[in-house]
Amino acid sequence: MIVVSDSGPLIALAKVRKLNILNELFGEVIIPRAVWVEVVERGKGKPGSEDVESATWIRVLEVKDKLSVEILTREIEVGEAEAIVLAKELNADLIILDEKIPGLLPSLSG
């Protein structure tokens, strides 16, 4: 199963000390580079930073379709945009987001 996550769910689960539940449920979770930067680099010292950095089951991948990310960032944050585009590129089974983006996700399936 291919699972991609945005930063919000990682941070929220880390705050309640339940980040590992993602590992238990899915084995590996993939995050885009922008999510890594947001949580680990810019978020240094904040909830989730050390947990995500040390999680060997979280894999960071680069998004290839930079144009789609650029277009999506007109409406949403870069981490969310990269997570959505990466999920599409990988044909992911699941994307974990903490935002409702009306009308956006169904249009990506085609």
C-alpha positions in Angstrom: 0.0 0.0 0.0 1.3 3.4 -1.0 0.5 6.1 1.6 1.4 9.8 1.3 1.0 12.3 4.1 0.9 16.1 4.6 2.5 17.7 7.6 -0.6 18.5 9.7 -1.5 14.8 10.5 2.1 14.0 11.3 2.4 16.9 13.7 -1.0 16.3 15.3 -0.2 12.6 15.9 3.2 13.4 17.3 1.6 15.9 19.7 -0.5 13.1 21.3 2.4 10.6 21.0 0.6 8.5 18.4 2.8 9.1 15.3 3.8 5.4 15.3 0.2 4.4 14.6 0.9 5.3 11.0 3.7 2.8 11.0 1.5 0.2 12.6 -1.3 0.7 10.0 0.7 1.2 6.8 4.3 0.2 7.4 5.8 3.0 5.3 4.6 6.5 4.9 5.9 8.8 2.1 6.2 12.5 2.4 7.2 15.1 -0.1 10.4 17.2 0.5 8.2 20.3 1.4 6.6 18.4 4.2 10.1 17.3 5.5 11.3 20.9 5.4 8.2 22.2 7.2 8.2 19.6 9.9 11.8 18.8 10.5 13.9 21.8 9.3 11.7 24.8 9.8 9.9 23.1 12.7 13.0 22.2 14.6 12.2 22.1 18.3 8.4 22.0 17.7 6.1 19.0 18.1 6.8 16.3 15.5 10.2 17.5 14.4 12.4 15.0 16.1 9.7 12.2 15.8 9.5 12.6 12.0 13.3 13.0 11.6 14.0 9.8 13.5 11.2 7.7 12.0 12.9 5.2 9.7 9.6 4.2 8.2 9.0 7.7 6.8 10.5 8.1 3.3 11.0 11.5 1.7 10.5 11.8 -2.1 10.9 14.7 -4.5 7.9 15.7 -6.6 8.5 15.6 -10.3 5.6 17.7 -11.6 6.7 21.1 -10.3 4.2 22.9 -12.5 1.2 21.2 -10.9 2.6 22.1 -7.5 3.0 25.8 -8.6 -0.6 25.9 -9.8 -2.0 24.3 -6.6 0.0 26.7 -4.4 -2.3 29.5 -5.6 -5.0 27.9 -3.5 -3.2 25.8 -0.8 0.1 25.5 1.1 3.1 24.1 -0.6 3.3 21.0 1.6 -0.3 20.1 0.8 0.2 20.8 -2.9 3.3 18.6 -3.0 1.5 15.8 -1.1 -1.4 15.8 -3.5 0.9 15.9 -6.6 3.2 13.2 -5.2 0.2 11.0 -4.4 -0.9 11.3 -8.0 2.5 10.6 -9.3 2.9 7.5 -7.2 -0.7 6.4 -7.8 -1.0 6.2 -4.0 -3.7 4.2 -2.3 -4.2 6.8 0.4 -3.3 10.5 1.0 -3.5 11.8 4.6 -4.5 15.4 4.7 -6.0 17.6 7.5 -7.7 20.1 5.2 -10.9 19.8 3.2 -10.2 21.1 -0.3 -13.7 21.3 -2.0 -13.8 20.1 -5.5 -10.0 19.6 -5.8 -9.3 15.9 -5.2 -11.9 14.5 -7.6 -10.5 16.5 -10.5 -7.1 14.9 -9.9 -8.3 11.4 -10.5 -8.6 11.8 -14.3 
